[in-house]
Amino acid sequence: MTHPSGAATSAAPGFVDLHMHSTASDGALSPAAVVEAARAAGLRAIALTDHDTLEGIPEARRAADAAGIRVIAGAELSVMFDGRELHLLALHVDRSAALEAELAELRAARRGRAERIVARLNALGVPLRLDAVLAEAGEGAIGRPHVARAMLAGGWARDFRDAFDRYLGNGRPAHVEKRRLDASDAIDLVHEAGGLAIFAHPGTTGSRERIERLVALGLDGVEVLHPSHTSEDLARLDTLVRHFHLVPSGGSDWHGTPDGPRTIGCMHVPSAMLERQDALLVEREARRAAPTAPRG
């Protein structure tokens, strides 16, 4: 079997993991270390889907060449739809210029957001400095987990849950909304980049009506397998994927922690899901490359 990019892929059965994070955003491990963990877990392929960035992909692919694992270029985008946030996975990105430009703006907005969060924390009596947050983020896209880590290091929170429950969570006193793309624009950008737009961890928010309206905007698939989903969610989403002729996806949403409910490969995502995505990409590329019939 050949991947649409031309890279050979194994036809052997196995598992994949199509949703995970590295230090390019808010994960704990470098992209190369994520690939090594995937190799140790026996995965055939992974999608690196850092928040608002593709910057970890080159390092991950260099490591994958040695590990014999396929790395799918992806990103997780926060988008607005009907006044509510949803997360969209951009998978199989291969023409990234337009998407990269938008992601660069989103990363810049993340720094501004971090500055406002730190200012709110300071006003609440938490003397956190922005440089401590930036040190936690390193070269990655800055997010609330980096603020939480800096708070833990400074002794201003007992653990992540305490930091979010008291300060950083939605509706808490140091919470600052982040900049988000409109869902329609985000889906168009993903398609322009040659990728598939997948509704990430929809859980109970992925109603039939909501998915139908996203399909009208060009949605390609739904993340059916995710640690947050119940058996009822799985059955309902599987039915909706079939009804709307979408591609299924799945992943651990792993951030590099060694334990907990979200560990690498924990969802046992079958390779068949990736093969269905590959098939859609091949079909789409064939349509794009087909000559237009002359008029008249």
N, C-alpha and C positions, 0 to 999 in steps of 0.2 A: 504494500500500500504506500502511496506517496502523498505527503502533505501538500496542500495548495501552493506553499512556498517553494516546493520542489524537494524538500528534505524527506528522506526515506523514513518511514515509521514502521514499527514492528506490528505484525498482525496477531501476536500472541495475546491471549486474554490477560486481563489485569485491571488494576485500579488506577484512577487518575484523581487529581485534586485541583479544581478549577477556580479556587478562591483562596488566596493567602497573601500575607503582607510581610515586608522586610523593613530594614532600617531606612529604605528609601522613603518610607512614610512613618508609620507608628509601630512597626514590628520590632522585635527584640534582636533579630539576627540579620546579618548581612545577606544580600541576595545570593552570594556564593554559599553561605552556610545553610540557607533555605534549600538550595539544590542538594547539598550533601545530606540534609535531613530527609529529603524526598528519596534520595538513593537508598539511604538506610531503611526507609519505610517500605521499600520495594515498589514505589510508584513508577508507572511508565511515563507519565507526563504531569506537568503542573502548569497552572496559569498564575503568574505573579501579577497581583491586582492591587498595587499600592494606591493609596488615596491621592488623586489628582496628579499623578506623575507616572511616567514611563522610564524614569532615570535609572531604575535598578535592572532593567532588562538586559543591557549589554553585559554587565558583570554576571548575571544569572546564566546567560547563554554561553559565555565562555566556560563557566563551571560545568554547564550541562554537556558540553562537547566531551569533556573528560569523563563525566559520570554516565553517559549514554542515556540521558533523559531528555525528553522534549520539553522546552519551555515556551509557553504561549504568551505573547505580549498582551498585557491587559492593564486596566486601571479601574478603580472604583470611583464613581462620580456621585456627588450629592446633587440631586436635581429637584426642582419644584414642579408639582403637578396638582392643579386645583387647590393651590394654597397650602399644600402639605408636602413634606419632604419624602422622597423615596431615593433609594440607592440603585444606581445603574452600573452594571459591569460592562465595560468595553473589552471584549475578548477578540483575539486574533487580529490585532491592529498591525497593519503593515505599510500604510501610507500615512505617516503620523504628523506631517508638517502642520496642518490646520489645527489638529487636536492638540499638538504640543504648544502652539501659540496660546490657545485658550487655557491649557493647564498651567502655563507659566503665569498667567494673570491670576488664576485661582490660588497658586502657591504664594504669590505676592499678597493676595488678600488674606491668606492664612497668617502671615506675619503681622499684618495690621490687626487682625483679630486677637492674636496672642498679646500684642501690646495693650489692647483694651482690657483683656482679661486680667493681665498683671496690674493694670491701673485700678481695676475694681477690687482685686484682692488687697492691694495696698490700702485702699480706702476702708476696707473691712478689718484692717489691722494685721494683715499677713504681709510681712516685709519681703516678699519674693521679688527677685530682680529678673528682668527680661533675659539677661545674659545667661542665667542659670537654665532657663527654658530653652534657649538657643543651643546651649551645650548639650542638653538632653536630646534635642532633635538632630544635632549634627548636620549632615547634608540633606536630611530628609525633609519632606513636607511637614510643617509644624501642625500639631493637633493637640487637643485637650489632654491626651495621654502623656504628652511631654510635659505639660504644665503639672499634671498630677505627679509625675516622677520627680520633678523638681521640688514639689511641695513635700513629698515623702523624704527626699534627701535633706531638706531643711528642717524636718521635724514638725511641719505644720499640718500634717494629716497622718492618721494611723495606717491607712492603706488606700488603695485605689477607690474602693467603695466609699470610704469616708470622705475622700477629696471630692468625689462627684456628688454624694448625697448632701454634703454641707455647702459646697461652693460651685462646682463646675457643671452639674447636671442641668437638663432643661428646666427652666423655671427657678433655678437657684441663684443666689445674689451675684455671683461672678460669671454667670453664663452670658455669652455673647453669640448672637446668631452668625452663622458663616455665610459667605457668598455662595449662591448656588446657580447653576444653569437652569434654564427652562427645559422641561423634559423633551419637548419637540426639537429644540435646538441641539440638545445633547445627542439625541438619536441621530439627527442629520450629521453631526460631527463624527460620530462613531462610524456611520456608513461611509462618509467621505474618506475616513482613514482605513477603509477596507475591512472594518470589523463587524462584529455582531453585538447588538444591544440587548442585554439580558437584565431582566428585572431581578435585582438581588434580594435575597431573604425576604420575600413578600409576607410570609406568615399569614396572620389574619388580615393584613391590609390589602392582600391581593385578591380582592373580590372579583367576581365574574365581570361586573360592570366596569370596574377600573381597568382590568386587563384588556377588555374589549376596546376601550377607548385608547389605551396605549398601543394596541395592535394597529388601530387606525392611524397612529403617528409613525408606524414603522417598526414597532417592537419585534425582535426576532425570537426571543426565548424567555424562559423563566427558570430561576434557580429553584429547583424542586427539592433537592437534598441540601439541608443546612442544619447545623446543630440546634438552632432555635425552633425548628419546625416540629410540631407534634405529628403523630400518625394521621390525625384527621386533616391537618394541613397538607401532608404529603398526598393523601388520597384525593383531596379536592384539587390541588395544583396539578397533579398528574392528569386528572380529568379535563381541566381547562387547557393544558398543553395540547392534549389530543384534539379537543374541540376546535381550538383556534389554529391548529397546524403549526405550532411553535416548536422550537427545539428545546429540550430540557437541558439543564446544567446542574452542577452540584459541587460543593466544596466545603472545607472545614472552617473557612474564615480564620485561619490560624495566624496568630501574631508572634509565634516563636516561643510560647510558654511550654514547659515540659509536661505540664499536667493540666487538669481542668477539663471542661466539656468540649473544648475546641482544640484538639490535638491533630497534628498532621495526618491526613488520610483517614480520619475517624469516620467519615461518612461512607466509605467504601463505594465511591462513585465509579460505576462501570465504564470501561473504555467505550462501550457502545454509545454513551452520551456524547463523547468527544467525536466519535465517528460520524454521528448525525450532524454535528456542527460542521465538521469538515465537508460533508456532502453538500450542505447548504452553501458553503463558501465556494465550492467547485461549481455548483449550479449558478450561483450569482455571477461568478467571474465569466462563465461561458456566455451568459446573457449580456454582460457588459462588453465582451469582446466581439459579439456577433455583429456582422455588418448590417447596417440599416437598409431595408429594402427600398429601392428607388420608387419615387412616386410617379404615377401616371404610366 
